[in-house]
């Protein structure tokens, strides 16, 4: 079984530009690394902020290096992440509703509530 490990902006930044544990994490082939579009956007923002005083070519190289490092990392889109969060929330709320229903509620309404989902 392969593990999926979510890496945040700090791990990405440190792993790409410095040697250490974060760099070793990004080099592991035994695990699947994932991150979000928001983390990628924040990574680029931090790179630009930290390196804005250097020459434009240096900034361009740093951004290219970040893009190269992200090739092996699965990036979750905002919409997919949001959809999954909504599904989990809906599932949680549905269970809470079903548990709080009085026992005399008609069976067909319970089935309807169970079959509702966000696609």
C-alpha positions in Angstrom: 0.0 0.0 0.0 1.4 3.4 -1.0 0.9 6.3 1.4 -0.3 9.7 0.2 1.4 12.6 2.0 0.1 16.1 1.9 2.9 18.7 1.7 2.3 22.3 2.6 4.0 25.4 1.4 6.7 25.4 4.1 7.7 21.8 3.1 7.7 22.7 -0.5 9.8 25.9 -0.1 12.3 24.3 2.2 12.5 21.1 0.2 13.1 22.8 -3.1 15.6 25.4 -2.0 17.4 23.9 1.0 19.0 20.6 2.0 17.5 18.8 4.9 14.5 16.6 5.9 12.1 18.5 3.7 14.3 17.9 0.7 14.5 14.2 1.5 10.7 14.0 1.8 10.4 15.5 -1.7 12.9 13.0 -3.0 11.1 9.9 -1.7 9.7 7.6 -4.4 7.9 5.2 -2.0 5.1 7.7 -1.2 2.8 9.8 -3.3 3.0 13.5 -2.5 0.0 15.7 -2.9 -0.6 19.4 -2.4 -3.3 21.9 -3.3 -3.5 24.7 -5.9 -3.6 27.2 -3.0 -0.3 25.9 -1.7 1.2 26.2 -5.2 0.0 29.8 -5.5 1.3 30.6 -2.0 4.7 29.0 -2.9 5.0 31.2 -6.0 3.9 34.3 -4.0 6.5 33.6 -1.3 9.3 33.0 -3.9 8.5 36.3 -5.6 8.4 38.1 -2.2 11.6 36.7 -0.9 13.6 37.0 -4.2 12.2 40.3 -5.5 15.4 42.1 -4.6 17.5 39.8 -6.8 17.9 40.1 -10.5 14.9 39.1 -12.7 16.8 36.2 -14.1 17.4 34.7 -10.6 13.7 35.0 -9.8 12.9 33.3 -13.1 15.3 30.4 -12.3 13.8 30.0 -8.8 10.2 29.8 -10.2 11.3 27.3 -12.9 13.0 25.2 -10.2 9.7 25.2 -8.2 7.7 24.2 -11.3 10.2 21.4 -11.9 9.9 20.1 -8.4 6.0 20.1 -8.6 6.1 17.8 -11.6 6.1 14.7 -9.4 3.6 16.1 -6.9 -0.2 15.6 -7.4 -1.8 19.0 -7.2 -5.4 19.0 -6.0 -7.6 21.5 -7.8 -9.6 24.0 -5.7 -12.9 22.8 -7.1 -12.1 19.1 -6.4 -11.0 20.0 -2.9 -14.1 22.1 -2.3 -16.4 19.4 -3.7 -14.8 16.7 -1.4 -15.2 19.0 1.6 -18.8 19.7 0.8 -19.4 15.9 0.4 -17.9 15.2 3.8 -19.9 18.1 5.4 -23.1 16.9 3.7 -22.5 13.3 4.9 -21.8 14.5 8.4 -25.0 16.7 8.5 -27.1 13.9 7.0 -26.0 11.5 9.7 -26.7 14.0 12.4 -30.2 14.6 11.0 -30.9 10.9 10.7 -29.8 10.3 14.2 -32.0 13.1 15.5 -35.2 12.0 13.6 -38.0 10.7 15.7 -38.6 6.9 15.2 -42.1 7.5 13.8 -40.8 9.3 10.7 -42.1 7.6 7.5 -39.5 5.2 6.0 -39.5 6.8 2.5 -38.3 10.1 3.9 -35.3 8.4 5.6 -34.4 6.7 2.3 -34.7 10.0 0.5 -32.3 11.6 3.0 -29.8 8.8 2.6 -29.8 8.9 -1.1 -29.2 12.7 -1.4 -25.6 13.6 -2.3 -23.5 16.3 -3.8 -22.0 15.4 -7.2 
